[in-house]
Amino acid sequence: MKASVTLLVLVIASCATGYDPETSASEQTATAQRLIPVNTSCQWIPGKSCYGVSNDGDSIWPTEMGITSVQVLTRSGPDRLEHTQHTFLAFVIWNKTTVGRIFRVDIGPDSAHWRATLGDIAETRTLGNIDFDIGSTGGAGGGPVGPPHPNVMGPITFDTAYLAAVKRYAGVIDDATNQFLITRAVGID
């Protein structure tokens, strides 16, 4: 499982293309003010809606909002349905400044749909466009010993300190991805 998660991270990071260093701080601040943060999870169900929009790539990375980078951090989530359904949480961070989505995804067909949708939107937004990038990390497993799985029904609300840490780590991933992409490889660059 860890190998497949690592491969997914590398595949998504390989789709990333640099960022626009000419974006001014005032432009970044104005964009961040338009992006609306969330602190509560929403259940990802294909064909349904979260945050008032359909669960599709445009929910993960909306257009016309000035989003130039998306980082997705995933971690194991609590069980639901009386411990019969394992989940993971996917925190979607826009432009390193805004936790724009927190999806709770059921392990199984819904998680396959989530991962395919994430991969497709990353490719769509980054292919041939040097101003966008995406990074992703994390895993549903949570480590060598599985975490305890409480049963939690309904949305999960996260505190400000936790979400600040999520944004900080997303920024580290974005910076590392950009540094990786500008590193020249002898023989191919």
DAGIVEN-V903158 format. One record per residue. N is the residue number from 0. RES is the residue in one letter. PHI is phi in radians with two decimals (NA if undefined). PSI is psi in whole degrees, 0 to 359 (* if undefined). OMEGA is omega in whole degrees, 0 to 359 (NA if undefined). Layout:
n: (N:N)
res: (RES:RES)
phi: (PHI:PHI)
psi: (PSI:PSI)
omega: (OMEGA:OMEGA)
//
This chain:
n: (0:1:2:3:4:5:6:7:8:9:10:11:12:13:14:15:16:17:18:19:20:21:22:23:24:25:26:27:28:29:30:31:32:33:34:35:36:37:38:39:40:41:42:43:44:45:46:47:48:49:50:51:52:53:54:55:56:57:58:59:60:61:62:63:64:65:66:67:68:69:70:71:72:73:74:75:76:77:78:79:80:81:82:83:84:85:86:87:88:89:90:91:92:93:94:95:96:97:98:99:100:101:102:103:104:105:106:107:108:109:110:111:112:113:114:115:116:117:118:119:120:121:122:123:124:125:126:127:128:129:130:131:132:133:134:135:136:137:138:139:140:141:142:143:144:145:146:147:148:149:150:151:152:153:154:155:156:157:158:159:160:161:162:163:164:165:166:167:168:169:170:171:172:173:174:175:176:177:178:179:180:181:182:183:184:185:186:187:188)
res: (M:K:A:S:V:T:L:L:V:L:V:I:A:S:C:A:T:G:Y:D:P:E:T:S:A:S:E:Q:T:A:T:A:Q:R:L:I:P:V:N:T:S:C:Q:W:I:P:G:K:S:C:Y:G:V:S:N:D:G:D:S:I:W:P:T:E:M:G:I:T:S:V:Q:V:L:T:R:S:G:P:D:R:L:E:H:T:Q:H:T:F:L:A:F:V:I:W:N:K:T:T:V:G:R:I:F:R:V:D:I:G:P:D:S:A:H:W:R:A:T:L:G:D:I:A:E:T:R:T:L:G:N:I:D:F:D:I:G:S:T:G:G:A:G:G:G:P:V:G:P:P:H:P:N:V:M:G:P:I:T:F:D:T:A:Y:L:A:A:V:K:R:Y:A:G:V:I:D:D:A:T:N:Q:F:L:I:T:R:A:V:G:I:D)
phi: (NA:-1.08:-1.12:-1.21:-1.16:-1.07:-1.09:-1.04:-1.07:-1.14:-1.12:-1.15:-1.11:-1.22:-1.37:-1.20:-2.21:-0.59:-2.11:-1.61:-1.23:-1.56:-1.24:-1.29:-1.09:-1.19:-1.16:-1.12:-1.13:-1.08:-1.13:-1.07:-1.22:-1.40:-1.37:-1.70:-1.36:-2.15:-2.30:-2.16:-1.31:-2.36:-1.27:-1.34:-2.28:-0.93:1.49:-1.81:-2.06:-2.33:0.96:1.41:-2.32:-1.08:-1.28:-2.59:-1.06:-1.22:-1.35:-1.24:-2.37:-1.12:-1.57:1.02:-2.13:1.34:-1.40:-1.97:-2.58:-2.34:-2.08:-2.17:-1.91:-2.04:-2.68:-1.05:-2.01:-1.27:-1.16:-2.44:0.94:0.98:1.16:-1.68:-2.24:-1.42:-2.35:-2.31:-1.90:-2.14:-1.63:-1.84:-1.94:-1.77:0.92:1.09:-2.03:-2.38:-1.38:-1.52:-2.57:-2.29:-1.68:-1.83:-2.12:-1.24:-1.24:2.28:-1.02:-1.16:-1.24:-1.12:-1.12:-0.98:-1.13:-1.14:-1.13:-1.06:-1.08:-1.15:-1.25:-1.07:-1.15:-1.07:-1.38:-1.80:-1.06:1.28:-2.10:-1.31:-1.66:-2.06:-2.62:-2.47:-2.37:-2.64:-2.74:1.92:-2.75:-1.34:-1.27:1.49:2.25:-1.14:-1.98:-0.97:-1.24:-1.13:-2.02:-1.19:-1.65:-2.19:-1.70:1.39:-1.13:-1.98:-1.81:-1.89:-1.40:-1.06:-1.11:-1.11:-1.18:-1.12:-1.13:-1.02:-1.11:-1.07:-1.19:-1.10:-1.11:-1.09:-1.10:-1.09:-1.10:-1.12:-1.08:-1.11:-1.13:-1.06:-1.22:-1.62:-1.35:-1.41:-1.85:-1.07:1.69:-2.17:-1.95)
psi: (315:322:320:325:317:317:318:317:315:321:313:317:328:340:344:145:144:187:171:102:350:0:122:160:324:325:319:319:317:319:316:326:334:334:129:119:157:158:4:139:160:138:120:113:119:134:352:184:150:141:31:5:157:144:88:187:327:341:323:315:84:150:169:26:5:19:121:348:146:131:141:119:127:151:163:142:172:155:163:178:53:47:17:348:114:149:166:161:137:112:121:117:127:130:29:4:339:123:99:333:144:102:138:122:130:137:131:216:324:323:327:319:315:309:321:318:316:313:318:317:325:316:316:315:335:338:114:9:109:358:357:151:162:145:155:144:169:177:155:342:319:5:182:330:123:141:159:143:93:159:117:120:149:182:154:129:133:145:165:319:318:315:329:320:319:314:319:314:325:322:321:316:316:314:317:319:314:320:320:317:335:357:124:138:125:131:339:344:*)
omega: (180:180:180:177:178:178:178:179:180:179:181:179:180:176:184:175:186:180:181:182:182:177:183:178:180:176:179:179:179:179:181:180:178:181:184:180:174:175:183:181:175:183:177:175:180:179:178:181:170:178:176:178:182:176:177:182:180:174:179:183:182:176:174:179:179:179:180:176:178:172:180:177:180:176:178:179:179:175:171:181:177:178:179:182:176:181:165:180:178:178:181:183:181:174:180:187:191:170:187:180:170:181:170:189:175:174:182:182:179:179:175:177:179:184:177:179:178:179:181:182:176:179:181:185:185:185:176:181:187:182:185:171:179:175:181:176:178:180:181:186:177:176:183:176:182:179:175:183:174:176:181:176:176:182:177:179:182:181:184:181:179:181:174:177:178:179:180:180:176:177:177:179:180:179:179:179:180:177:177:184:179:178:183:177:180:176:179:180:NA)
//
